[in-house]
Amino acid sequence: MAARFTLGRIVATPGALEALEASGVSPVELLGRHQSGDWGEIPPEDARENERSVKHGFRILSSYPIGEERTWIITEADRSSTCLLLPSEY
């Protein structure tokens, strides 16, 4: 899938890295989904907001179930950075 926006500097919290490793999920896979517009499991209103955010340069949030956890990916409005984190680390 084609990239719809830039990710900037990619960072991850220790909790997100641990959850991804424990579940055998590659952060690169999730980043690719996020960047291509597959927002994971979010409410329809958040998906609409993400579409608006891609077009107008606002913050973008994706949410993916990973084993017993959920991993969020947030790309900042200025596209300077993207962070993988657990909701509890927000």
C-alpha positions in Angstrom: 0.0 0.0 0.0 1.2 3.5 -0.8 2.3 5.9 2.0 -0.3 8.7 2.5 1.9 10.9 4.8 5.4 11.0 6.2 6.2 9.6 9.6 9.1 11.7 10.6 11.3 10.4 13.4 10.0 7.1 14.7 10.1 6.4 18.4 8.6 3.8 20.6 8.0 3.4 24.3 9.5 0.4 26.2 6.1 -1.0 26.9 5.1 -0.9 23.2 8.3 -2.6 22.2 7.9 -5.3 24.9 4.3 -6.0 23.8 5.2 -6.2 20.1 8.1 -8.5 20.8 6.0 -10.7 23.1 3.3 -11.1 20.4 5.7 -11.5 17.5 4.4 -8.4 15.7 6.8 -6.3 13.7 6.6 -2.5 14.4 7.4 -2.0 10.7 4.2 -3.9 9.8 2.1 -1.7 12.0 3.8 1.5 10.8 3.1 0.5 7.2 -0.6 -0.1 8.0 -0.8 3.3 9.8 1.0 5.2 7.0 -1.2 3.6 4.3 -4.5 4.6 6.1 -5.4 1.3 7.8 -6.1 2.8 11.2 -6.7 -0.5 12.9 -9.6 -0.7 15.4 -10.9 2.8 16.0 -14.5 4.2 16.0 -15.9 5.5 12.7 -15.7 9.1 13.9 -12.0 8.8 14.6 -11.4 7.2 11.2 -13.2 10.2 9.6 -11.0 12.5 11.7 -7.9 10.7 10.6 -8.9 11.2 6.9 -9.4 14.9 7.6 -6.0 15.0 9.4 -4.2 13.5 6.5 -5.7 16.1 4.2 -5.2 19.1 6.4 -2.1 18.2 8.4 -3.5 17.3 11.9 -2.4 14.6 14.3 -3.2 11.0 13.2 -4.0 8.1 15.6 -4.2 4.4 14.9 -5.0 1.6 17.3 -4.1 -2.1 16.9 -4.8 -5.0 19.2 -1.6 -6.9 20.0 -2.0 -10.0 22.0 -3.4 -8.9 25.4 -2.5 -5.3 24.7 -3.4 -2.5 22.4 -0.7 -0.5 20.6 -1.4 3.1 19.5 0.6 4.9 16.8 0.4 8.6 16.8 1.9 10.8 14.1 2.2 14.5 15.1 0.5 17.2 13.1 3.7 18.6 11.7 4.8 15.1 10.7 8.1 15.5 12.6 7.6 12.3 14.6 5.6 9.1 15.0 5.3 7.2 18.3 4.3 3.7 19.1 3.0 3.4 22.6 0.5 1.6 24.9 -2.6 3.5 25.9 -1.5 3.3 29.5 1.7 5.2 28.6 -0.1 8.1 27.0 
